Amino acid sequence: MGNRILVAGTWDTKTDELGYIRDVIRAQGGEVLAMDVSVLGDPGQPVDIDKHAVAAAAGSSIAAAIAAQDENTAMQIMALGAARLAAGLHAEGRIDGLIVLGGTMGTDLALDLCAALPLGVPKYVVSTVSFSPMLPPERLPADIQMILWAGGLYGLNSICKAALSQAAGAVLGAARAAEPPRRDRPLIGMTSFGKTVLRYMVPLKPALEARGFEVAVFHATGMGGRAFEALAAEGAFAAVMDFAPQEVGNHLFGSAISAGPDRLTAAGRRGIPQIVSIGCHDLVDLVGWHPRPARFADSTFHAHNRILSSVVLRPDERRAVARSLAERLAQARGPVTLLLPQQGAHEWDRPGGPLRDPAALAEFLAELRQACPPQVVLRDLDCHINDPGFADAALAVVDGWITDGTLPRP
């Protein structure tokens, strides 16, 4: 049972608050490993990992951090050291979860510290800037948990204790209940949207599981794509079915719903076999409550709900997406098969659908065929992406890869 929690923060200025977290965890039967990431002061209570050990893990020293005479430089030294130590502690089986406390400085460090631990390790941040737009999505690990440190900037009170005690109980409970990802079956990563838009995962998941694979489907709405790319970069996938690369277009046209500039590249860099398609290539998702960008003022608009809306790209914009997809696939070091459903790429563009535009789809497909590098295998499919024929074609690629040894037989 996971009981040992790493409690990290500046124990010189946050002794009372961090000590309170430690006491709550211990009162619930947990163990604590205390890490001090202070620079100038000394902790008011004994710690297990002192600031000198943290700085040394970064290949530096507290003296060097102070000599920099810059708090940002000093905190980055401590962030690097803390992240390296946390990764080592987890690899050695010495910690089962993490909680970090801080304001903006502590939160900056906390994001690096959390990112050093793999998916499935509970990681909690108690911060005065939780959920703030100051926190860039690309620095948020897929399973990070945050709680606002309300009323707790200086000293303990009943308001901040409510948050601190919740976080302490949550990380201990999560550590006890956590089921880390298994590695007993080869994993296929798939991108998609909800079943009202894309449906191929419904037949594909059981069919792939019957072949001995595990299947993880990622919601390609920015953070989902980031998690997908991060796992691909780690080599977690035996193969990917990246059928909803719409985040490439989102990033290309400046949407806040972005998986970053490296979307559709991590699997290729690792040489992971890829089956790719064009789900929702003609749409750019926008934050529903943000003003619509001026460049899309005259575009066809679709409100999915109050937090997510989409604009339909014009033919020239779709061609730009096609070129961007091809550029990314050209970087792949492993096999790539590109499935091109000629009857549409989401439920709204079926024949008779509200966003149907066969001429624009044909232009997009022509641009993609022309731009694709020769090592990409192109397969035109006379069906819609949500038709059974699309799933059958994807399974045929998988079966071929198993037969020729590209994929290990599960």
Secondary structure, 3 states (H helix, E strand, C coil): CCCEEEEEECCCCCHHHHHHHHHHHHHCCCEEEEEECCCCCCCCCCCCECHHHHHHHCCCCHHHHHHCCCHHHHHHHHHHHHHHHHHHHHHCCCCCEEEEEECHHHHHHHHHHHHCCCCCCCEEEEECCCCCCCCCHHHCCCCEEEEECCCCCCCCCHHHHHHHHHHHHHHHHHHHHCCCCCCCCCEEEEEECCCCCCCCHHHHHHHHHHCCCEEEEEECCCHHHHHHHHHHHHCCCCEEEECCCHHHHHHHCCCCCCCCCCCCCHHHHHCCCEEECCCCCCEEEEECCCCCCHHHCCCCEEECCCCEEEEECCHHHHHHHHHHHHHHHCCCCCCEEEEEECCCCCHHHCCCCCCCCHHHHHHHHHHHHHHCCCCEEEEEECCCCCCHHHHHHHHHHHHHHHHHCCCCCC
